[in-house]
């Protein structure tokens, strides 16, 4: 069914794939992620994701959103909004994930660490 050369090619492709996976996984560490909290579009607080803490955010029109940063995750534990969708949201832990409380206009996002070169770079998607 398989010839000797076919097995060499399959083994080579598998070894190349494993080497690429190892290079991506162990090729240096990314800067620690940050938790950015915005109220009505304005950045109001930035916390390291690696430091456990409780926080209270005063939202638009005085509503409050309470949350916890713990073990590299962010969870909203309470809010003054009527629907509590933000409280029912699952915990977030990966860059780009967000929890939003629309009535209080609060957005909690996990952002990449403070890599200033990335901040100044041109975004390939939006062109800004």
C-alpha positions as CSV (number, residue, x, y, z in Angstrom):
1,X,0.0,0.0,0.0
2,X,2.7,2.5,1.0
3,X,6.1,2.5,-0.5
4,X,9.3,3.2,1.5
5,X,9.6,6.8,0.1
6,X,5.9,7.5,1.0
7,X,6.7,6.7,4.7
8,X,9.7,9.0,4.6
9,X,7.6,11.9,3.3
10,X,4.8,11.3,5.9
11,X,7.4,11.1,8.7
12,X,9.1,14.3,7.4
13,X,5.8,16.2,7.3
14,X,4.9,15.1,10.8
15,X,8.3,16.1,12.2
16,X,8.1,19.5,10.5
17,X,4.6,20.0,12.0
18,X,5.7,19.1,15.5
19,X,8.8,21.4,15.2
20,X,6.5,24.2,14.1
21,X,4.1,23.6,16.9
22,X,7.0,23.6,19.4
23,X,8.4,26.8,18.0
24,X,5.1,28.6,18.3
25,X,4.4,27.4,21.8
26,X,7.8,28.0,23.3
27,X,9.0,30.9,21.2
28,X,9.2,33.5,23.9
29,X,6.5,34.8,26.2
30,X,4.1,37.5,25.4
31,X,3.8,40.5,27.7
32,X,1.2,39.9,30.4
33,X,-2.4,40.8,29.5
34,X,-4.2,43.8,30.9
35,X,-7.8,44.3,31.9
36,X,-9.1,47.6,30.4
37,X,-12.3,49.1,31.8
38,X,-14.1,51.7,29.7
39,X,-17.2,53.8,30.7
40,X,-19.1,55.4,27.9
41,X,-16.1,54.8,25.6
42,X,-13.5,56.4,27.8
43,X,-10.7,54.3,29.4
44,X,-11.1,54.6,33.1
45,X,-8.9,51.9,34.6
46,X,-6.3,49.4,33.5
47,X,-5.3,46.4,35.8
48,X,-2.8,43.6,35.2
49,X,-4.6,40.3,34.6
50,X,-1.9,38.6,36.7
51,X,-2.8,40.5,39.9
52,X,-5.8,39.3,41.8
53,X,-8.2,42.1,42.9
54,X,-11.8,43.2,43.3
55,X,-13.0,46.3,41.5
56,X,-16.0,48.5,41.4
57,X,-16.8,50.7,38.3
58,X,-19.1,53.6,38.4
59,X,-20.9,53.5,35.1
60,X,-22.9,56.0,33.2
61,X,-25.6,57.8,35.3
62,X,-24.0,56.4,38.5
63,X,-24.8,52.7,38.1
64,X,-22.2,50.3,39.5
65,X,-20.5,47.2,38.1
66,X,-18.6,45.0,40.5
67,X,-16.0,42.4,39.4
68,X,-13.1,40.2,40.4
69,X,-9.8,39.5,38.7
70,X,-8.6,36.1,39.9
71,X,-6.2,33.5,38.6
72,X,-5.9,35.1,35.2
73,X,-9.7,35.5,34.7
74,X,-12.2,38.3,35.0
75,X,-15.7,37.9,36.3
76,X,-18.5,40.4,36.8
77,X,-20.1,39.5,40.2
78,X,-22.7,42.2,40.5
79,X,-24.3,45.2,38.7
80,X,-27.1,47.8,39.2
81,X,-28.5,47.1,35.8
82,X,-32.0,45.6,35.5
83,X,-31.2,42.6,33.2
84,X,-27.9,41.4,34.8
85,X,-26.6,39.9,31.5
86,X,-23.1,41.0,32.4
87,X,-23.3,39.1,35.7
88,X,-24.5,36.0,33.9
89,X,-21.7,36.2,31.4
90,X,-19.0,33.5,31.7
91,X,-15.6,34.5,33.0
92,X,-13.1,35.8,30.4
93,X,-9.4,35.1,30.2
94,X,-8.1,35.5,26.6
95,X,-7.0,38.6,24.8
96,X,-9.8,40.2,22.9
97,X,-12.7,38.9,25.1
98,X,-15.1,41.4,26.7
99,X,-17.9,41.6,29.1
100,X,-20.4,44.5,28.4
101,X,-23.0,46.1,30.6
102,X,-25.1,48.1,28.2
103,X,-27.3,50.0,30.7
104,X,-24.2,51.2,32.6
105,X,-22.2,51.6,29.4
106,X,-19.3,49.6,30.9
107,X,-17.0,47.5,28.7
108,X,-14.4,45.2,30.4
109,X,-11.9,43.9,27.9
110,X,-8.7,41.8,28.1
111,X,-6.1,43.5,26.0
112,X,-2.5,42.5,25.1
113,X,0.3,43.7,27.3
114,X,2.0,47.1,27.0
115,X,3.9,46.5,23.8
116,X,4.3,50.1,22.6
117,X,5.6,49.0,19.2
118,X,2.3,47.2,18.6
119,X,0.3,50.3,19.6
120,X,2.1,52.4,17.0
121,X,1.9,49.9,14.2
122,X,-0.6,50.1,11.3
123,X,-3.6,47.8,11.7
124,X,-3.8,45.6,8.7
125,X,-7.6,45.2,8.9
126,X,-8.8,48.8,9.5
127,X,-5.8,50.6,8.0
128,X,-5.4,52.9,11.0
